[in-house]
């Protein structure tokens, strides 16, 4: 299984936004969506603010493959659903810390239950 390099993790960790493009049924990337991304150790996670019913989340969990770009890193990835409560608690804290310079109006939805239930770990391919 592929892993992130330290350089890739550092670049993405220090960038607010990530563009995520799940693969469609014809193996081509869908239109990218901009999301927030956080790092937990050597892993990267994203959440769908609209929860499991969000368009990009449904597409990502349909094929579990796609492409991301952030901080100068372009990478094909596998989307792995994250449901470990301890990991999700760390991810909540990572979102609150990284995005603390934004209003709670923007941060609260990404740590709400609906978004927490739609957490994906990004695994490089």
C-alpha positions as CSV (number, residue, x, y, z in Angstrom):
1,X,0.0,0.0,0.0
2,X,1.3,3.4,-0.9
3,X,2.0,6.1,1.7
4,X,2.2,9.8,1.7
5,X,5.7,11.3,1.7
6,X,6.7,13.7,4.4
7,X,6.9,16.5,1.8
8,X,3.3,15.7,0.5
9,X,1.9,15.6,4.0
10,X,3.6,18.9,5.0
11,X,2.4,20.7,1.8
12,X,-1.2,19.6,2.2
13,X,-1.3,20.2,5.9
14,X,-0.2,23.8,5.5
15,X,-2.8,24.5,2.8
16,X,-6.4,25.3,3.7
17,X,-8.2,23.8,0.7
18,X,-8.0,20.6,-1.2
19,X,-9.7,19.9,-4.6
20,X,-11.3,16.5,-4.7
21,X,-12.5,14.7,-7.8
22,X,-14.0,11.3,-7.4
23,X,-13.9,9.0,-10.4
24,X,-17.1,8.6,-12.4
25,X,-18.5,5.4,-13.8
26,X,-16.5,6.0,-17.0
27,X,-13.2,6.1,-15.0
28,X,-12.8,9.9,-15.6
29,X,-12.6,12.3,-12.7
30,X,-15.8,14.3,-11.9
31,X,-15.7,18.0,-11.6
32,X,-13.5,18.9,-8.6
33,X,-15.0,20.1,-5.3
34,X,-13.1,22.3,-2.9
35,X,-13.1,20.9,0.7
36,X,-11.1,21.4,3.9
37,X,-8.4,18.8,4.7
38,X,-6.7,17.8,8.0
39,X,-3.8,15.7,8.9
40,X,-3.8,13.0,11.6
41,X,-0.3,11.6,12.0
42,X,0.6,10.2,8.6
43,X,-3.0,10.3,7.3
44,X,-5.1,12.9,5.6
45,X,-8.9,13.2,6.1
46,X,-11.7,15.1,4.5
47,X,-15.4,15.5,5.5
48,X,-18.5,16.2,3.6
49,X,-20.3,19.1,5.3
50,X,-23.6,17.9,3.8
51,X,-23.0,14.4,5.2
52,X,-23.5,11.1,3.4
53,X,-26.1,12.7,1.1
54,X,-23.6,15.2,-0.3
55,X,-23.0,14.9,-4.1
56,X,-19.2,14.6,-4.0
57,X,-19.3,12.2,-1.0
58,X,-21.8,9.8,-2.7
59,X,-19.6,9.9,-5.8
60,X,-16.4,9.2,-3.7
61,X,-18.0,6.3,-1.9
62,X,-19.5,4.8,-5.1
63,X,-16.1,4.0,-6.6
64,X,-13.7,4.8,-3.7
65,X,-11.2,6.2,-6.1
66,X,-10.4,9.7,-7.3
67,X,-7.9,12.5,-7.6
68,X,-6.9,15.2,-5.2
69,X,-4.8,18.4,-5.5
70,X,-3.6,20.7,-2.8
71,X,-0.5,22.7,-2.0
72,X,1.2,21.7,-5.2
73,X,0.5,18.0,-4.7
74,X,-1.5,16.1,-7.3
75,X,-2.3,12.5,-6.5
76,X,-4.7,9.6,-7.3
77,X,-6.2,8.3,-4.1
78,X,-8.4,5.7,-2.6
79,X,-11.2,6.9,-0.3
80,X,-11.6,4.9,2.9
81,X,-14.5,5.5,5.2
82,X,-13.4,6.4,8.7
83,X,-15.6,5.3,11.5
84,X,-13.3,4.9,14.4
85,X,-14.6,7.2,17.2
86,X,-11.1,8.0,18.6
87,X,-9.8,8.9,15.1
88,X,-12.9,11.1,14.5
89,X,-12.4,12.9,17.8
90,X,-8.8,13.7,16.8
91,X,-10.1,14.9,13.4
92,X,-12.7,17.1,15.1
93,X,-9.8,18.7,17.1
94,X,-7.6,19.0,14.0
95,X,-10.4,20.9,12.2
96,X,-11.0,23.2,15.1
97,X,-7.3,24.0,15.4
98,X,-6.4,24.3,11.8
99,X,-9.4,26.4,10.8
100,X,-9.8,28.4,14.1
101,X,-9.1,31.6,12.1
102,X,-12.5,31.1,10.4
103,X,-15.8,32.0,12.0
104,X,-17.5,29.2,14.0
105,X,-20.3,29.5,11.4
106,X,-17.9,27.7,9.0
107,X,-16.1,25.4,11.4
108,X,-19.1,24.0,13.4
109,X,-20.7,22.3,10.4
110,X,-17.5,20.3,9.7
111,X,-17.4,18.9,13.2
112,X,-21.2,18.2,13.4
113,X,-22.5,14.7,13.5
114,X,-23.6,14.6,9.8
115,X,-20.1,15.6,8.6
116,X,-18.4,13.3,11.1
117,X,-20.4,10.4,9.6
118,X,-19.0,11.4,6.2
119,X,-15.3,11.3,7.0
120,X,-12.9,9.9,4.5
121,X,-9.2,9.0,4.8
122,X,-7.2,9.7,1.7
123,X,-4.9,6.9,0.7
124,X,-2.4,7.6,-2.1
125,X,-2.3,5.2,-5.0
